[in-house]
Structure formats: C-alpha cells, structure tokens
C-alpha cells in the first residue's frame, strides 16, 4: 500500500458511458476496498518495473551518475483509466461529488433511477460511506404520477441486493399507499394501465400489491385466473377493482 499512498494525488479517470470523471487515486483507495485492491496490485507492479528500468538505465549510462538534474527529474504522471460498465454516468458522478463534499448535489436529485443506480454502484465497488445519505434522499423524494413507475423500477433493482432490501421495502410501501389513495376510480386505473403498457410487469406487480384490487374469475371465459392476473384457459388478462365492483 506504500506505493498507493505515494501516488495518492494521481488522477484516475472513470470512463462511464460518454463521460469521463477524474477522481484522485487516494480518494478511490480510501473509500472503496475494490479500488484499493485494484490499485495496490497495479501500482506495486508499476513501481517495481520503473525501479528496474531506472537501474538498467543508470548502469548503461555511467556518465550520468553525477548529473543531478537527471536524477531529480520525475517521470511524467499518466492518469489511470478505469472503465465503469453497467451504471449510468450521472449516478457515478453524484457519488464521487458527495464523497468529495458536494452534498447539496445529492439533496437536489429527485430521480429514483439515478438514486437506485448510485446504490448499485456503491455496492458493486464496496463504497460504504454514501449509503445512508442516498437512502435518506430516496425517502425524501415525493412520489407522484410522473415518477411512480420509475420508483417501482428502483424497488425492483434494489431488492436484488441483499443489503438494500429494507430500503426497497420502505419505498414499495410508500408506492402502495400512494397508488391506493390516488387511483380510486376505475377510470383512473384504466388510464394508468394504458399509459404504462410498456411496463406492464411493473403495473401488474403494483396492482397485485394494492388492497384496492383483487383477481377473481376471468371476465372472458369465467374460469379462475392465475395469481399473475392471466387466465390459464384463454390467456385473457383480468384485473378486478373490488372496491368498485363489490
């Protein structure tokens, strides 16, 4: 780790999507065990090679032994480039901005997709410090018609990570409460389902979670529907609005 400490201020370029994020190597090493391991091995190898090259050059050029200027000349600093894949650049940027003290930027983020992506990123690279702040920001974002599906998609993403299941559960409860209070007529439910037809798996999941809705018999053929809302006989999709039809 001595080599990593010596080179703490050397910038590391995180290449994510079409963005390039410069972070001092010392910050990466301090915050992430994954980056710590990565750069510990990398810089140990580089330093060893550099020392060997310098020794060979000195042996080959004895006339430079007394050249103080040559001895004091440092090699050029070349930034390391790390490819970040599977995460959106905005989430990666906000994570490092927060770590470097720009906390207000996180407090202004109200995009569930970005916030959940930040959690996935810090989990993958084992960065613990921002987790609590990100979780609090997720709780602070108000759920509305415009971000309802994005919030549910974030739940789907977070619950796949063991350490974030509790955060996902709290968010899903808020989503459920909002849905039950907001979509209180058949027409509103119909508009919601139609508008979000491209995300039917999320819509179905939400409706099955809500107490307003229940699945009974198929309206087309009369047979009992499956738990996913589809009739196993004719394939028709049925959602019954028990509050309004009972």
N, C-alpha and C positions, 0 to 999 in steps of 0.2 A: 504493500500500500504506500510505501515511501514515494515511489515514482508518481503515483496518482496525486499525492499531496503537493509534490514539486510542481506539477503541471496543472494545478487547480484552476488557474485563470485561462487556460487554453480553451477557446470556444469549441463547442460541439454543435454541429448543425443537425437538427432533427428535420428530416425531409418527410413531410406528410402531405399527401395529395399534391397540390401545386404550391404549397407554402414551405418556406424554409425558416426554421425557428432556431435562433442562436441562444445557447444556454452554456454558461461556464461549466467546465467539466467537474469542478469542485462541488457545484450545486447538485449535479446529477448523482455524483458519488455519495454525497451526504444524504440525499432524500430517497434514493432507490437502491435496494440491495441487488437488483438485477443489473443496473448500470454500474454499480460498484464492482460486481464480479466481472462484468464485461471489460471495464477499463483497467482493472487490476491486472488481468492477464495480458491485455493489449499493450499497455504501457510498459509492463515488465519486459515483454519481448522486444519492443521498440528500443527501450533504453539499452538493453543488452547488446543489440545489434549496432546501435550508434557507438557504444563504447568500443566494440570490436573494430568497427570501421576507423574510428579515430586512432586507435593503437596502430593499426596497419598503416595508416597514412603517415603517422609520425615516424615509424620505422623506415618507411620508404623515402622519407624526405628529412634526413637528419639536419639539413641546412636551416630548417625552420624551427629548430629546437629553441633558439634564442629570440624568436620573433614573438614578442609579447602581444602584438596586435592580432596575430593569427591565433594565439592561444585564447585570447579573450573573446574572440568572435563567436557568437552563439549561432546555432543553426536556426534557419527560419521556422517560424511557428506555422504549422499546417493544421487547420481545423479537421477534426474527425467528422465524418458524415454518417449518420445513423438513419436508416430507412424505417419509418414508422408506418406500419400497414395495419389495416383493419379498424382504424379510428379516424374520425374527422378532425381536420386541422384546427377548427375553432376550439374544440374541446381540449386538444393538446396545448394550444396557446394559452387558454384560460387557466389551465392547471399550472403552468410554469409562471404565468403572471402572478397568480395568487401566491405561489411559493416565494416569489421574489418581492412580495409585499404589496402588490397592487390588488388588494382585497375588494375594492369597490367595483372592479370589473365583474367579479363573480356575483356580487349583490345585484348587479343590473341585468344579469342573464335570467330570462324567463322562458327559455326554450328547453322543454323537457328532454328532447332528443340530445341536445348538447350536454345537459347535466348528467344524463344517464351514460353518455359516452365518456364523460370525464371519469365517472366511477369505474367503468370497464377498463379505461386506460390505466388508472392508478392501481387497480387490482392486478392487471397483467404485469406491470413493472414493479409491483410491490412498493408503492409510494403511499405511506400511511397518513401523513400529516394532513392532507387536504380533505380526507374522507368526511370528517364531522362537519366541516364548513359546507361541503357540497350537499350533504344530507339535509342540513338546515335550510339551504337555499331551495331545495326541492319542496320542502314543507311550506316555504314562504310563497311559492308561486301559486296564484289563484287559478283554479280550474274553471274553464268556461267552454262554451260551444266550440270555439275555434281550436282549442288545444286538447280537447277531450281524447281524441284518437291518438294523438302524439303522447299524451300521458299514459294511455293504456299500452302503447307500444313500448314505452320506457319500463313499465312494470314487467312486461314480457321479457325484456332484456335483463333487467336487474335480478329477477328471481332465479335466473340461471346461474347466478354467482352466489355461492353459499353465504358469504359474509354480508350480502346486501338483501337477503330475503326479507328481513324485517322492514327495511326501507321500502321495498316493493309492496309489502303487505299494507303498510300505512297509506301509501299512495293509492292503492287499489280501493281501500275503504273510503277514502275521500272521493274517488271517482264514482263509486257505487252510490254514495249519498247524494252527490250532485245529480247523477242520472235519475234517481228515483224522484227527486224534488223538481227537476226541470222538465222531464219528458212525461208529463202527467195526462196526456190525451193521446188517443190513437193516431191522430193526425201528426202530432209532433214526433212520435216514434217512427211513423212511416217516413217522414221527411228525413229523419236522422239515418235510418237504414238505407234509404235510397241514395242519399248524399255520400255515404261512406261505403258504397257497394264494393269498391276496390279493396276494402279492408274488412271483408265480411267475417273473417275468422276472429277479428278483434271485436266487431259488433256483436257477434254471437256470444262470445265469451262474456261480454259486458251484460247482455240481456239475461243470460243464464244466472249471473251473479245477483241480479236485482230481484227484490221481493215483489215488484210490480208485475213480473212476467212469469208465466209457467207454461210448460209444454204438455199438452194433453193428447188428443187424438187428431189424426191428420184430417184437415178440412176437405181434402180432395176425395180420399177413399174411406175415411172413417177408422182406419187401423191406428194402433198406438204408435206414436212417434218415438224415435230413439232419443237418448239424452242429449245428442247434439242438435236436435231440432228437425232432423230429416226423417221422413217416413222410410222404413226399410222395405216397404212394398212397392210404392210408386215413386219414391225419391223426392216427393214434394217437401219443400221447407216450410215449417209452420212455427209461428210464434203467437201464442195466445196471450192477450192482455187481460189477465184475470181481474184486475181492478175495475175494468170497464165492461167485461162480459159476464161477470158472475151475477 
